[in-house]
Amino acid sequence: MRLCLTAALLAVTIGLSPATQAAESEADRWNLADIYPAQAAWDADAAKLESQFKAFGACKGQLGRSAARLRECLDLNADMTKRLYRLYVYAAERLAEDTGVSASLALQQRVDLLQNRLSETVAFMEPEILRIGAPKVKQFLAQDKGLGVHRFGLERTLRTAAHTLSAEGEGIIAAFGLMNDSGQAAYNILSNADIPWPKLKLASGEEVTLDASAYTKYREAPNREDRKRVMDAFFGTFKTYERTMGVTLYAQLKQDKVYAAVRKYPDSITRSLDQENLPVAVIDTLIAQTNANLPTLHRYFKLRAKLLGVSDMRYYDIYPPLVRGENFKFPLAAAKQFTLEAVAPLGTEYVEAMRKGFDSRWMDAYPRPRKLSGAHMAGYAYDLHPFVLMNYNDDYESVTTLAHEWGHAMHSYLASRAQPFVTANYATFTAEIASTFNEALLLDRMLRAAKTDDERLFYLGSALEGLRGTFFRQAMFAEFERTIHAQADRGEPLTGEALTKTYCDILKRYHGADQGVVAIDEAYCTEWAYIPHFYNAFYVYQYATSIAASQQFAKAVAGGDKAALERYLGLLKAGGSGYPYDLVKRAGVDLATPAPYQALVARMNQIMDDIEAILAKRR
């Protein structure tokens, strides 16, 4: 008997319903006055930064004079950077509160200009430190213990000697920073403002304008014909602009190629990863392991077809929830409590710090007109605390997003308290470990409390979707990115049509099109043009590596391994005090080996085993 849950909504309510939820209060809004009590204080700090730029000019040519002078200049550079970060967080989050306020947009633009000024001001530093040389820097470190806080930064600079230009050359590169990412800027305007998105009438009679936001909503529609029409119209629009999108992405690829050449790297991927001393073997191993484990992804799609009640799985069937849960309601207060309970294995210090954040207005929780969409965490205000933006709407995705973003927040909180400013900020490579770790603990907590198989099926399905999207999909993006960067590095022309063909080949392989697992319409192969992350070179792969690492960490910690807990908390507290690959490896996970990826695949298979066991009982 075929089990179809498409139309059957699970009628379970967790906590209070939206009808009984109190209206948004001041306690649900973050308090940006923690950063600056008023605009005048921001202006004064910006003026202070401007004066520091002038003072820092006196450091030029002086770094090698003595250990004390080097320390003074490095301390001043750190203070300027810390001040810029504080200015940035305030400006960015003011704009996030209400994107329609022109004054907030102007404030954000002022920060952008200050950031470029800072880059130009300090451009001489790395070439000058390289002229001082490693032996003299080592001597300075021995002479002045206060210089020790800058040891790792100095070592990073000396490590990149072969890729650092003269002071004049670095100054030119810094000046050209204002022209960076023109391809991305053009793409953002085209895709978010200028494309005339089609209007579409759904089976219900509802008419929608199918922009990117509407696409992410309606690609999950219960009605299968609606899903097909949504994808046909959305990717058909991108097909119309395929040539232009090809030009904008190719411009970004060429920019990355030029920077690699100027800095004497063999290719774009090596330059991009070398900024954090990451071995290319990490991406190579990720992609190799993902391809080796495509049978698990294909098993997932076959299970999805069973749950949706379809015999011919199509690409427009990959987004509807495995089990629909509109009647599951999770008020914000319940989500906070669930998250606190979930992270209990991390210890009292962690839990109480998170509780303090919940109670002290570190978060802007609910959606409002013109508020920035999505969710994020800003942890750059070093002397203060993290700020979390949410658009909470009482569904389970909001609960998992809250756990995710507060994983980031606690990472920043712990690192800032354990590290001086210069080593507090951590790399993206480690950032997503803390967030997805909390999601894994949340799943364990929800499954323990589930009273029915319906609830278990709902949570298991949500987790499975997350693993598929964060691991396999991001690895697929990484493989596409590695391929097109290599083509651009070789000097091959890349049109929109060529990019579509490359993406289509990879898309079909991952989804088992040749094996009849998921049918891919050629029209959907322009999906690459919809992914803005491709304009940020070699970024997306880190979602896949991070979730693989977090699954391995979470399994050990949840199992009561105290040594693993100490290593994991040590990783969070380490911030940016070492190279991220080394920090993660020291904590017990080597992302250049197959083990973490195999552990994630085993987790997916276990979840599918559990789902299929529930389905078997219902037969």
C-alpha positions as CSV (number, residue, x, y, z in Angstrom):
1,M,0.0,0.0,0.0
2,R,1.4,3.4,-1.0
3,L,1.7,5.9,1.9
4,C,0.9,9.5,0.8
5,L,1.2,12.3,3.3
6,T,1.0,15.1,0.9
7,A,-2.5,16.3,2.0
8,A,-2.4,14.9,5.5
9,L,-1.3,17.7,7.9
10,L,-0.1,16.6,11.3
11,A,-2.6,18.0,13.8
12,V,-0.3,18.5,16.8
13,T,0.2,21.9,18.4
14,I,3.4,22.5,20.5
15,G,3.0,25.3,23.1
16,L,0.8,28.3,22.5
17,S,-0.9,29.1,19.2
18,P,-0.3,32.4,17.4
19,A,-3.7,33.6,18.6
20,T,-2.5,33.5,22.2
21,Q,0.9,34.8,21.5
22,A,1.5,38.3,22.8
23,A,2.1,41.1,20.3
24,E,5.8,42.0,19.7
25,S,7.2,43.8,22.6
26,E,10.3,45.8,23.3
27,A,11.8,42.7,24.8
28,D,11.6,41.0,21.3
29,R,13.7,43.8,19.7
30,W,17.5,44.1,20.0
31,N,18.9,47.1,21.8
32,L,21.4,48.8,19.5
33,A,21.9,51.4,22.2
34,D,24.3,48.8,23.7
35,I,26.6,49.8,20.8
36,Y,26.0,53.6,20.6
37,P,23.3,55.4,22.6
38,A,22.6,57.8,19.7
39,Q,23.8,58.8,16.2
40,A,26.0,61.5,17.7
41,A,28.1,58.8,19.5
42,W,28.5,56.9,16.2
43,D,29.6,60.1,14.5
44,A,32.1,60.8,17.2
45,D,33.6,57.3,16.9
46,A,33.8,57.6,13.1
47,A,35.7,60.9,13.6
48,K,38.0,59.2,16.1
49,L,38.7,56.6,13.4
50,E,39.5,59.3,10.9
51,S,42.0,60.8,13.3
52,Q,43.6,57.4,13.8
53,F,44.1,57.0,10.1
54,K,46.2,60.2,10.1
55,A,48.1,59.1,13.2
56,F,48.8,55.7,11.7
57,G,50.6,57.3,8.8
58,A,53.5,58.0,11.2
59,C,54.0,54.2,11.4
60,K,55.1,53.9,7.8
61,G,58.8,53.1,7.6
62,Q,59.0,52.7,11.4
63,L,57.9,49.1,12.0
64,G,61.4,47.7,12.1
65,R,62.8,50.4,14.3
66,S,62.2,48.5,17.6
67,A,60.0,45.9,19.2
68,A,58.2,48.6,21.1
69,R,57.4,50.7,18.0
70,L,56.2,47.6,16.1
71,R,53.9,46.8,19.0
72,E,52.6,50.4,19.1
73,C,51.7,50.3,15.5
74,L,50.1,46.9,15.6
75,D,48.1,47.9,18.6
76,L,46.9,51.0,16.8
77,N,45.9,48.9,13.8
78,A,44.0,46.5,16.0
79,D,42.2,49.4,17.7
80,M,41.2,51.0,14.3
81,T,39.9,47.6,13.1
82,K,37.9,47.1,16.3
83,R,36.4,50.5,16.0
84,L,35.5,50.0,12.4
85,Y,33.8,46.7,13.3
86,R,31.7,48.4,15.9
87,L,30.7,51.2,13.5
88,Y,29.8,48.5,11.0
89,V,27.6,46.4,13.2
90,Y,25.6,49.5,14.3
91,A,25.2,50.7,10.7
92,A,24.3,47.3,9.3
93,E,21.8,46.5,12.0
94,R,20.2,49.9,11.8
95,L,19.6,49.2,8.1
96,A,18.4,45.7,8.8
97,E,15.7,47.0,11.2
98,D,14.2,49.0,8.4
99,T,15.7,48.8,4.9
100,G,13.5,51.7,3.8
101,V,15.3,54.4,5.9
102,S,17.6,56.4,3.7
103,A,19.6,57.7,6.7
104,S,20.5,54.1,7.6
105,L,21.5,53.3,4.0
106,A,23.7,56.4,4.1
107,L,25.3,55.2,7.3
108,Q,26.1,51.9,5.7
109,Q,27.7,53.6,2.8
110,R,29.8,55.7,5.2
111,V,31.1,52.5,6.8
112,D,32.0,51.1,3.4
113,L,34.1,54.2,2.6
114,L,35.8,54.0,6.0
115,Q,36.5,50.3,5.4
116,N,38.2,51.1,2.1
117,R,40.1,54.0,3.8
118,L,41.4,51.6,6.4
119,S,42.6,49.1,3.7
120,E,44.5,51.9,2.0
121,T,45.9,53.2,5.3
122,V,47.4,49.9,6.4
123,A,48.4,48.7,2.9
124,F,52.1,49.3,3.6
125,M,52.2,47.1,6.7
126,E,52.6,43.6,5.2
127,P,55.3,44.5,2.7
128,E,57.2,46.4,5.5
129,I,57.0,43.4,7.9
130,L,58.3,41.2,5.2
131,R,61.3,43.5,4.7
132,I,61.9,43.3,8.4
133,G,62.2,39.5,7.9
134,A,61.4,36.5,10.1
135,P,64.6,36.5,12.1
136,K,64.2,40.1,13.3
137,V,60.5,39.6,14.0
138,K,61.3,36.6,16.1
139,Q,63.9,38.7,18.0
140,F,61.3,41.4,18.6
141,L,58.8,38.8,19.9
142,A,61.5,37.7,22.4
143,Q,62.3,41.2,23.5
144,D,58.7,42.5,24.0
145,K,56.2,40.1,25.7
146,G,53.4,42.5,24.9
147,L,54.0,41.9,21.2
148,G,53.0,38.2,21.8
149,V,49.3,39.0,21.2
150,H,50.2,39.7,17.6
151,R,52.4,36.6,17.1
152,F,49.9,34.7,15.0
153,G,49.1,37.7,12.8
154,L,52.8,38.2,12.2
155,E,53.3,34.6,11.4
156,R,50.4,34.7,8.9
157,T,52.0,37.7,7.2
158,L,55.5,36.1,7.0
159,R,53.9,32.9,5.6
160,T,52.5,34.8,2.6
161,A,55.8,36.4,1.7
162,A,55.8,34.9,-1.8
163,H,52.3,36.4,-2.5
164,T,52.7,39.9,-1.1
165,L,53.7,42.8,-3.3
166,S,55.7,45.9,-2.6
167,A,54.1,48.7,-0.6
168,E,53.3,50.5,-3.8
169,G,51.8,47.4,-5.3
170,E,49.7,46.7,-2.2
171,G,48.5,50.3,-2.2
172,I,47.4,49.9,-5.8
173,I,45.5,46.7,-5.0
174,A,43.9,48.4,-2.0
175,A,42.8,51.4,-4.2
176,F,41.3,49.0,-6.8
177,G,39.2,47.6,-3.9
178,L,36.5,50.2,-4.8
179,M,36.1,48.5,-8.2
180,N,36.0,44.9,-6.9
181,D,33.0,42.7,-7.4
182,S,31.5,44.7,-10.2
183,G,30.1,41.5,-11.7
184,Q,28.4,40.7,-8.4
185,A,27.0,44.3,-8.1
186,A,25.5,44.1,-11.5
187,Y,24.0,40.7,-10.8
188,N,22.5,41.9,-7.5
189,I,20.8,44.8,-9.2
190,L,19.6,42.7,-12.2
191,S,18.3,39.8,-10.1
192,N,16.8,41.9,-7.3
193,A,15.5,45.0,-8.9
194,D,15.5,45.0,-12.7
195,I,14.2,41.6,-13.9
196,P,10.5,41.8,-14.7
197,W,9.3,38.8,-12.8
198,P,6.4,36.9,-14.2
199,K,3.0,36.8,-12.7
200,L,1.5,33.3,-12.1
201,K,-1.9,32.1,-11.2
202,L,-1.9,29.1,-8.9
203,A,-4.5,26.3,-8.8
204,S,-6.1,28.0,-5.8
205,G,-6.7,31.1,-8.0
206,E,-4.1,33.1,-6.1
207,E,-1.9,35.3,-8.4
208,V,1.7,35.8,-7.3
209,T,4.6,37.7,-8.7
210,L,7.3,35.1,-9.0
211,D,10.4,36.9,-7.7
212,A,13.1,35.0,-5.8
213,S,11.2,35.2,-2.4
214,A,8.0,33.9,-4.0
215,Y,9.9,31.1,-5.7
216,T,11.4,29.8,-2.4
217,K,7.8,29.8,-1.0
218,Y,5.8,28.3,-3.9
219,R,8.3,25.7,-5.0
220,E,7.1,23.8,-1.9
221,A,3.4,24.0,-3.0
222,P,1.3,21.0,-2.2
223,N,-0.1,21.0,-5.7
224,R,2.3,19.3,-8.0
225,E,1.2,21.1,-11.1
226,D,1.7,24.4,-9.3
227,R,5.3,23.4,-8.5
228,K,6.0,22.6,-12.1
229,R,4.6,25.9,-13.3
230,V,6.6,27.8,-10.7
231,M,9.9,26.2,-11.8
232,D,9.0,26.6,-15.5
233,A,8.3,30.3,-15.1
234,F,11.1,31.1,-12.7
235,F,13.9,29.4,-14.5
236,G,12.4,30.4,-17.8
237,T,12.9,34.0,-16.7
238,F,16.6,33.3,-15.9
239,K,16.9,31.6,-19.4
240,T,15.8,34.9,-20.9
241,Y,18.7,36.6,-19.2
242,E,21.2,33.7,-19.5
243,R,23.6,35.7,-21.7
244,T,23.7,38.7,-19.3
245,M,24.0,36.4,-16.3
246,G,26.9,34.7,-18.0
247,V,28.7,38.0,-18.5
248,T,28.3,39.0,-14.9
249,L,29.6,35.7,-13.5
250,Y,32.4,35.5,-16.0
251,A,33.5,39.0,-14.9
252,Q,33.7,37.7,-11.3
253,L,35.7,34.7,-12.4
254,K,38.1,36.8,-14.4
255,Q,38.6,39.1,-11.4
256,D,39.5,36.1,-9.2
257,K,41.9,34.9,-12.0
258,V,43.7,38.3,-12.1
259,Y,44.2,38.4,-8.3
260,A,45.5,34.9,-8.4
261,A,48.0,35.8,-11.1
262,V,49.0,39.1,-9.5
263,R,49.7,37.3,-6.2
264,K,51.6,34.5,-7.9
265,Y,49.3,31.7,-7.2
266,P,48.9,28.8,-9.7
267,D,45.1,29.1,-9.8
268,S,42.1,30.8,-8.2
269,I,41.2,27.9,-5.8
270,T,44.7,27.9,-4.3
271,R,44.7,31.6,-3.7
272,S,41.2,31.6,-2.2
273,L,42.0,28.8,0.2
274,D,45.5,30.0,1.1
275,Q,44.0,33.1,2.8
276,E,43.2,30.7,5.7
277,N,46.0,28.2,4.9
278,L,43.4,25.6,3.9
279,P,44.6,22.6,1.9
280,V,43.0,22.2,-1.5
281,A,42.7,18.5,-0.4
282,V,39.7,19.6,1.7
283,I,37.6,20.5,-1.3
284,D,38.9,17.6,-3.4
285,T,38.1,15.1,-0.6
286,L,34.6,16.6,-0.1
287,I,33.7,16.3,-3.8
288,A,35.2,12.8,-4.1
289,Q,33.3,11.6,-1.0
290,T,30.1,13.2,-2.1
291,N,30.3,11.5,-5.5
292,A,31.2,8.2,-3.8
293,N,28.1,8.5,-1.7
294,L,25.6,9.5,-4.3
295,P,23.7,6.2,-3.7
296,T,22.7,7.7,-0.3
297,L,21.4,10.8,-2.0
298,H,19.5,8.7,-4.5
299,R,18.0,6.6,-1.7
300,Y,16.8,9.9,-0.2
301,F,15.1,10.9,-3.4
302,K,13.4,7.5,-3.7
303,L,12.1,7.8,-0.1
304,R,10.9,11.3,-1.0
305,A,9.0,10.0,-3.9
306,K,7.4,7.4,-1.7
307,L,6.3,10.0,0.9
308,L,5.0,12.3,-1.8
309,G,3.1,9.5,-3.5
310,V,4.7,10.1,-6.9
311,S,6.0,7.4,-9.2
312,D,8.2,9.6,-11.4
313,M,10.3,11.9,-9.3
314,R,10.9,15.3,-11.0
315,Y,13.2,18.2,-10.1
316,Y,10.2,20.2,-9.0
317,D,9.4,17.5,-6.4
318,I,12.6,18.1,-4.3
319,Y,11.4,20.9,-2.1
320,P,8.0,20.1,-0.6
321,P,8.4,19.0,3.0
322,L,8.6,15.3,3.4
323,V,5.8,15.7,6.0
324,R,3.8,18.9,6.1
325,G,3.6,20.4,9.5
326,E,1.6,23.7,9.2
327,N,-0.4,22.7,12.3
328,F,2.8,22.4,14.4
329,K,3.1,25.7,16.2
330,F,6.2,26.8,18.1
331,P,5.9,30.2,19.8
332,L,9.2,32.0,20.4
333,A,9.2,31.3,24.1
334,A,8.9,27.6,23.5
335,A,11.7,27.7,20.8
336,K,14.0,29.4,23.3
337,Q,13.3,26.8,25.9
338,F,13.8,23.9,23.5
339,T,17.1,25.4,22.4
340,L,18.3,25.8,26.0
341,E,17.4,22.2,26.7
342,A,19.0,21.0,23.6
343,V,22.4,22.5,24.3
344,A,22.5,21.3,27.9
345,P,25.3,18.8,27.1
346,L,27.5,21.8,26.5
347,G,27.5,22.7,30.1
348,T,26.1,25.3,32.5
349,E,28.4,28.2,31.3
350,Y,27.2,27.8,27.7
351,V,23.5,27.5,28.7
352,E,23.5,30.4,31.1
353,A,25.3,32.7,28.5
354,M,22.6,31.8,26.0
355,R,19.9,32.5,28.5
356,K,21.4,35.8,29.3
357,G,21.3,36.7,25.6
358,F,17.7,35.7,25.3
359,D,16.8,37.9,28.3
360,S,19.0,40.9,27.5
361,R,17.7,42.0,24.0
362,W,20.5,40.6,21.9
363,M,17.9,39.5,19.3
364,D,15.4,41.2,17.0
365,A,12.9,38.4,16.7
366,Y,9.9,39.0,14.5
367,P,9.3,40.1,10.9
368,R,8.1,43.6,10.2
369,P,7.5,45.6,7.0
370,R,10.8,46.5,5.3
371,K,12.9,44.6,7.9
372,L,15.8,42.7,6.3
373,S,14.6,39.2,5.4
374,G,16.2,35.9,6.5
375,A,18.4,35.5,9.6
376,H,21.9,36.3,10.6
377,M,24.3,36.9,13.5
378,A,26.6,39.9,13.9
379,G,29.5,39.1,16.3
380,Y,32.0,41.8,15.4
381,A,31.3,44.2,18.2
382,Y,34.1,42.7,20.3
383,D,33.6,44.6,23.6
384,L,29.9,44.0,23.7
385,H,28.0,40.9,22.7
386,P,26.5,39.3,19.5
387,F,23.4,40.5,17.8
388,V,20.9,38.0,16.2
389,L,18.4,38.9,13.5
390,M,15.5,36.6,13.0
391,N,12.1,36.7,11.2
392,Y,10.4,34.3,13.6
393,N,7.0,32.9,12.4
394,D,6.2,30.0,14.8
395,D,7.1,27.2,12.5
396,Y,9.7,24.5,13.1
397,E,12.0,26.0,10.5
398,S,12.1,29.1,12.7
399,V,13.0,26.9,15.7
400,T,15.9,25.3,13.9
401,T,17.0,28.7,12.6
402,L,17.0,30.1,16.1
403,A,19.2,27.2,17.3
404,H,21.5,27.7,14.3
405,E,22.0,31.5,14.7
406,W,22.5,31.2,18.4
407,G,25.2,28.6,17.7
408,H,27.0,31.4,15.8
409,A,26.2,33.8,18.7
410,M,27.7,31.6,21.3
411,H,30.7,30.9,19.2
412,S,31.4,34.7,19.0
413,Y,30.6,35.1,22.7
414,L,33.0,32.4,23.9
415,A,35.7,33.4,21.5
416,S,35.6,37.1,22.5
417,R,35.9,36.2,26.1
418,A,38.7,33.8,25.6
419,Q,40.7,35.7,23.0
420,P,42.1,39.2,22.6
421,F,40.5,41.1,19.7
422,V,43.2,40.3,17.2
423,T,42.5,36.5,17.4
424,A,38.8,36.5,18.4
425,N,37.2,36.6,14.9
426,Y,37.0,33.1,13.4
427,A,37.0,31.9,9.8
428,T,33.9,30.8,7.9
429,F,35.5,27.4,7.8
430,T,34.7,26.9,11.5
431,A,31.7,29.2,11.8
432,E,29.1,26.8,10.4
433,I,30.3,24.0,12.7
434,A,28.9,25.8,15.8
435,S,25.5,26.5,14.1
436,T,24.8,23.1,12.6
437,F,26.1,21.4,15.8
438,N,23.2,23.1,17.7
439,E,20.8,21.9,15.1
440,A,21.9,18.3,15.6
441,L,21.4,18.7,19.4
442,L,18.0,20.2,18.8
443,L,16.9,17.2,16.7
444,D,18.0,14.9,19.5
445,R,16.0,16.9,22.0
446,M,12.9,17.0,19.9
447,L,13.0,13.3,19.1
448,R,13.4,12.5,22.8
449,A,10.3,14.5,23.6
450,A,8.2,13.3,20.7
451,K,5.1,11.5,21.9
452,T,3.9,10.0,18.6
453,D,5.2,8.6,15.4
454,D,3.7,11.6,13.5
455,E,5.9,13.9,15.5
456,R,9.0,11.7,15.0
457,L,8.4,11.6,11.3
458,F,8.0,15.3,11.2
459,Y,11.3,16.0,13.0
460,L,13.2,13.2,11.1
461,G,12.0,14.5,7.8
462,S,13.0,18.1,8.6
463,A,16.5,16.9,9.6
464,L,16.9,14.8,6.5
465,E,16.0,17.8,4.3
466,G,18.6,19.9,6.1
467,L,21.3,17.3,5.7
468,R,20.5,16.9,2.0
469,G,20.4,20.7,1.3
470,T,23.4,21.6,3.4
471,F,25.7,18.7,2.5
472,F,24.9,17.3,-0.9
473,R,23.5,20.4,-2.6
474,Q,26.4,22.7,-1.3
475,A,28.9,20.0,-2.4
476,M,27.3,20.0,-5.8
477,F,27.7,23.8,-6.0
478,A,31.3,23.4,-4.9
479,E,32.0,21.0,-7.8
480,F,30.4,23.4,-10.3
481,E,32.4,26.3,-8.8
482,R,35.7,24.3,-9.0
483,T,35.0,23.4,-12.6
484,I,34.2,26.9,-13.9
485,H,37.1,28.6,-12.0
486,A,39.5,26.1,-13.5
487,Q,38.0,26.9,-17.0
488,A,38.4,30.6,-16.4
489,D,42.0,30.1,-15.1
490,R,42.9,28.3,-18.3
491,G,41.7,31.3,-20.3
492,E,38.6,29.5,-21.7
493,P,35.7,31.7,-22.7
494,L,32.5,31.1,-20.6
495,T,29.2,32.2,-22.0
496,G,25.9,31.8,-20.2
497,E,25.1,28.9,-22.5
498,A,28.4,27.1,-21.6
499,L,27.8,27.6,-17.9
500,T,24.3,26.1,-18.2
501,K,25.7,23.0,-19.9
502,T,28.4,22.5,-17.3
503,Y,25.8,23.0,-14.5
504,C,23.3,20.7,-16.2
505,D,25.8,17.8,-16.4
506,I,26.6,18.0,-12.7
507,L,23.0,18.5,-11.7
508,K,21.9,15.4,-13.6
509,R,24.7,13.3,-12.2
510,Y,23.9,14.3,-8.6
511,H,20.2,13.6,-9.0
512,G,20.7,10.3,-10.8
513,A,18.9,11.4,-14.0
514,D,20.5,8.6,-16.1
515,Q,19.5,6.0,-13.5
516,G,15.9,7.3,-13.5
517,V,16.1,8.6,-9.9
518,V,15.1,12.3,-10.6
519,A,14.2,13.6,-14.0
520,I,15.8,17.0,-14.8
521,D,14.1,19.2,-17.4
522,E,16.7,21.1,-19.5
523,A,14.9,24.3,-18.7
524,Y,15.9,24.1,-15.1
525,C,19.6,24.0,-15.8
526,T,19.8,27.8,-15.6
527,E,19.6,27.4,-11.9
528,W,23.3,28.4,-11.6
529,A,22.2,31.9,-12.4
530,Y,19.9,32.0,-9.4
531,I,22.7,31.2,-6.9
532,P,24.4,34.4,-5.6
533,H,27.1,32.5,-3.7
534,F,29.0,31.8,-6.9
535,Y,30.1,35.5,-6.8
536,N,32.0,34.7,-3.5
537,A,34.7,32.4,-4.6
538,F,34.9,29.0,-2.8
539,Y,32.5,29.9,-0.1
540,V,29.7,27.4,-0.4
541,Y,31.8,24.3,0.2
542,Q,32.3,25.3,3.8
543,Y,28.6,24.6,4.5
544,A,29.2,21.0,3.5
545,T,32.5,20.6,5.4
546,S,31.1,22.3,8.5
547,I,28.0,20.1,8.7
548,A,30.1,17.0,8.3
549,A,32.3,18.1,11.2
550,S,29.4,19.1,13.4
551,Q,27.7,15.8,13.0
552,Q,30.9,14.0,14.2
553,F,31.3,16.4,17.1
554,A,27.6,16.3,18.1
555,K,27.5,12.5,18.1
556,A,30.5,12.3,20.5
557,V,29.3,15.2,22.8
558,A,25.7,13.9,23.0
559,G,27.1,10.5,23.8
560,G,28.7,11.8,26.9
561,D,32.3,11.9,25.7
562,K,33.8,14.5,28.1
563,A,37.1,14.7,26.3
564,A,35.2,15.4,23.0
565,L,33.2,18.1,24.8
566,E,36.3,19.9,26.0
567,R,37.9,19.7,22.6
568,Y,34.7,21.1,21.0
569,L,34.4,24.0,23.5
570,G,38.1,24.6,23.0
571,L,37.5,25.0,19.3
572,L,34.8,27.6,19.9
573,K,37.0,29.5,22.4
574,A,40.0,29.4,20.1
575,G,38.3,31.9,17.7
576,G,40.8,32.8,15.1
577,S,43.9,32.0,17.1
578,G,45.1,29.4,14.6
579,Y,44.5,28.3,11.1
580,P,40.9,26.9,10.9
581,Y,41.8,23.6,9.4
582,D,44.4,23.0,12.1
583,L,42.0,24.1,14.9
584,V,39.3,21.7,13.7
585,K,41.8,18.9,13.3
586,R,43.2,19.5,16.8
587,A,39.6,19.2,18.1
588,G,39.3,15.8,16.6
589,V,38.0,16.1,13.0
590,D,40.2,16.0,9.9
591,L,38.3,17.4,7.0
592,A,40.9,16.4,4.4
593,T,40.0,12.7,5.2
594,P,36.9,10.7,4.3
595,A,35.9,10.0,7.9
596,P,33.7,13.0,8.6
597,Y,31.8,12.8,5.3
598,Q,31.3,9.1,5.9
599,A,29.9,9.9,9.4
600,L,27.4,12.3,7.9
601,V,26.3,9.8,5.3
602,A,25.8,7.2,8.0
603,R,23.7,9.8,9.9
604,M,21.5,10.3,6.9
605,N,21.1,6.6,6.4
606,Q,20.2,6.1,10.0
607,I,17.5,8.8,9.7
608,M,16.1,7.1,6.6
609,D,16.2,3.8,8.4
610,D,14.1,5.3,11.2
611,I,11.6,6.9,8.8
612,E,11.2,3.6,6.9
613,A,10.7,1.8,10.2
614,I,7.8,4.1,11.0
615,L,6.3,3.6,7.5
616,A,6.6,-0.1,7.8
617,K,4.6,-0.1,11.0
618,R,1.8,1.8,9.2
619,R,1.6,-0.7,6.4
